[in-house]
Amino acid sequence: MAQNPPPPPPDPKFVLRGEMGPVSSIEFMSNDTLYAGTQDGKVHVWDLHSNRRKSSFQAGNSVCIALKAYQNCIITQIKGEGVSSWTSSDSFKLEFKYENPYIGFCKMEMEGLNDCCWLFLPAENSEVKVLDLKSRKIVKTFGCLPVKVGEVMVVKPLRFGNTSYLLVGYESGDVYLWDVMKGCSVSKFKIDNVPMAIDFDAVKRKGILGTESESVIIFKIDDDNQFSTEKLLVLTNPGVSAVTIRPDKKIFVLGCWDGNLRVYSWKTYRMLAVLTEHEESINALSYSPMVIPLWGSILLAAASKDKKISLWSFL
């Protein structure tokens, strides 16, 4: 008896497009607003009740690499210029700016630690600097490695129990685990390719590294903080620029250079779908922090070089 063919991949719930350049970063603000940073340094504000663009402002003169929502502000990371905090209002007033001449494409990350909120910023000379958003000062620097590792490519803060760590991947393929409070590296491992995207599940102590090649590495960190490779996935086409594990830890999604979204089971690593909505590289992925009322579900937003943002509900 012939088997039934697999169901076709779903269509996105909606595609945001128009009046934007290539989209390099995205960030949800509550359940009604999506911010999108573009390669010309603009930030566009999308209303998720109407799926229309509300406004935009010029955050810098180069690529808006990353966006982070913090209280009533939106924080922008501009390539070669630094990070800025803007009040989230109709006028978008600049609150403060920290200049950072880093010219790579590693996205900043944000983490709440005790009563603080810290930004982990890729910097020059293979360093990661920690900016305290309350004091607006650099409080830590991770660097001074014994070997040359090249540019910082990916950063990911995480916690095991009460201890905070930072994963940093470098141009050389080295990946270090840093103890945040002690300011020292506790372990490392090396991959054969340049890391381009990272996510980590601290409960299962497993992470995903996307690279500039066809290789995607699933790795583990044991109770002694030692690394091991769990699984190697090989893609049809090279290049992963974004990866995210769904909040319920059931699936993960790769945003790839060929414009495809590749969806996998986080339990079995089996590919579940290839979504072909976009025509150019996927530059960023972000899950909404809560249900979006218009669609009645959490959404995954995918930002692309093709100037579009696709919104997906089943992912």
N, C-alpha and C positions, 0 to 999 in steps of 0.2 A: 504494500500500500504506500502510495506517495505521501511524503510528509508535507504538511502545510508550510508555505513559505513564511518566514518571520514577518511580523507586522512592520509596515514602513515606519521610519522615524517620525516623531511628532513635529509639528510646526511650532514656531515660537508663538507665545501669547500675543506679542506685539513687537514691532521693530521701531525704535526711535531713530529718526533721520531728519536731515535738513538743517541748513545753516550751521553746520559743524565741520571742522576739519577732521583729519584722521584722529580717532579717539585713542588716547594712551592711558587713561586712568578713569576709574569710576568709584563712587562711594554713595551708599544709601544714607540719608538723614531721616531717621524715624521711619514711618510707614507711608509717607506721602511725597517725598522728594528724593530725586537722584541727581547727584552732581557728576559731571563728566568733564575731565580735563583733556585738552587737545594739544596737538603738536605745535600749534602757534602760541601756546601759553595762555589760552583762554580757558575759563571755567564756565560751563553751561549748566543751567539749573532747569531740571525737568519736573513738571507736576505729574505725579503718578495717579492722580484722580482723573485727569483729562488726557494724559499722555501727550501733553503739549509742552513746548519749551517756554518757560516763564521769563527768563532773563539770562544774561551772561556778563562776565566782567573779565578784564585783562589782569591776570595774576603774575605774568612775567613775559619775558621776551624769547623764551625758548620752550622746549617740550615740558608740559606738565606731567611729570613722571608718576606722581602718586597723590592721592587725596585721603585725608582722614577727618572724620567728624569728631569734634571734641566739645562737649557742652553745647553752647549755642554758636559755635564757630566751625569754620571749615579750614583745614590746614592744607596748604599746597606745597609740593616739592617741585621746584623748577630746576631743570638741568643746568648746572654751572652757576646757579644764582643762590640757591639755598631754600629754606622753608619759611613760610609766612603764615600767620594766623589772621583770618578775616572774620568779622562779625557776620553771622548769617542773617542778613536782612536785605531790604531792597537796595541799599546803597553799598553794601559790602566794604565797610571801612577796614583798613589795615590796622590790626592791633599791635603786632610786632613782627620783626623779621630777623632770622638768624642766617647770616651769609655763610655759604658753604660752596666752594669752587669745584666740588666733585662733578665730573662730566660723564660719568657712566650712566647706566640705565637701571641700577638696582633700586628697588622701591623701598622707601622707609617703612618701618613698622611701629605700631604703638602698643603699649602694654601698661596696665595699671598695676602698680606695685605698692602695697600698703596704702598710704595716703597720697602717694605720688602718681603722676601719669607721665610716662617717659616715652620719648620718641627715639628710636634706634636709627641713626642716620649713617648711611655709607659715606665715607670721606676719602680724602686722598691718602696716599702712602699705606694702602691696605688696612686702614683703620675704620672702626665703627665708633661714632661718638654718640653719647646719650644726652639728649636735651630734656631737662625737667620742665614741663609746661607750666608749672606753678611759679618756679623761681626764674624761668626763662634763661637758665644757665646750663652749660655743659657740666655734668656731674661725674661722668666716667668716660674713659676711652679704652677701647679694646684694640690692641695692636702689638707692635714690637715683637714680631715673630722671628724665630731663628733662621728661617729660610725665606726666599723670595716667593711670594704667592700671587703677585699681580693684583689686579683690581678686585674689590669686593663686588660680588655678583648677586648674592642672595643673602637675606637675613631673616631669621624667624625666632622670636622669643617664645619660650615655653616654660612649663613648670612640671616638676616631678615632686609631688607632695608639697612641702613648704619652701622648696628651693627653686629659685628662678635661674633659668639657663638661657643662652643665646646660641643658636646655630648660625654659623657664618660660612658661606661657600665662596671660594675665591677662583680667580681666573685660571689658576694652575690646576684646578680640579680638587684641591684640598678642601675638606670640610671640617671645621673645628667646632667643638662644643665648649662654650665658655660658661663658667660660673659667674653670674652677673654680680652678686654682692662681693665676692672675693676678687673679681677682676682678673681671673686667670683661666687659661684653657685647661680642661680636664681630660680631653681625649680628642682624637681626630681620625679621619679615614680619607682615602683618596679615590677619586673616580677617574676614568680615562678621558672624560670630556668636560667641557666648560659648563658649570651649572647655570641655568637660566631662570628657574622657577622652583619654589619649594613650598610644601605644606607639611604639617606634622600633627599626628594624633597622639596626645600625651597619655591618654588612657591605655591604648594598645602599645605605646612606645614605638610607633612606626611612622615613617615619613616617606615622602615622595620627592624625588629630584628630577625635574625636567632639564634637558640639556640642549645644546645646539646641534646634536646629532640625532639619529633615530632611537637612541637609547633613553629609556626612562627607568630610573633606579628606585626600587622600593627597598628601604633600609630599616633596620631596627637598632635601638639603643637598649642594652640590657640593664639590669639593676646595678651593675658596676660601671655604667656609663660607657661601655665599649660598643663600638659600631659593628654591624655585620650586614651583608646584603641578603635580603629576603627574596627578591625576585627581580629579574631584568625583563622589561617589556621592550619590544622592538617595533617601532612604528613604520608605516609605509613610507612616509616622507619625513625628512629631518626637521627638528626645531620645535621646542615647546617654550612659550613665553609666559604662560600662566597655568597654575594648578590650584585646585581648591577641593577640599574634602567637605561634603555636605554636613551640616550641623548634626544630623542624626547618625553620622559615621557609617552610612550604608553604601554610598557611592562616592566616587571622586571623578572630577572632570579635568581634562587637559585642554588648554587653549593653545592651538598649534599654529605654526608659521604658514601652513597651507590653507588657513582660514577655517579649518574644521574644528568642531568641538567633539572630543572623544570621551565617551562616558564608560566607566568601568565599575564593577562591583568591588567594594573595599574589602570584602571577605575572601572572594575567590580570584580577584584580579581579572575576571573575564570581561571582555569588551561587551557592552550592552547596546551601544548605539554610536553611530557617527553622524553628526549633525552638520549639514552643509549650507547653512543659511548665508554665511559670509564668504566674500570673494578674496579677501586679503587677510593678513596675519591677525590673530586674536591677541590683543595687547593686555587685557585685564579681565578678571572674573571677580564677581562679588555676589554673595548671598544677602538678601534683605534680612535685617535683624528681627523682623516680625512679619506677620501676615500683611499683605497688601490688600486693602479692602476691595478695590475694584476687581481683583482676581480671586479673592478668597483663599489665598495660599502664600507661602513664602516664594519669592522669585529669585532666580539666578539671572544676573545681568552679565552679558558678554560684550566687551568693547572691542572694536576692530579698526584697523587701519583703513577700512573701506568707508569710514565716516558714519557707521551705523552702530547702534546698541540693540542687541536682541534680548528679549525678556522671556524666560522659560519657567514653567511652573512645575513640571514633573521632576526636574533635576534637583 
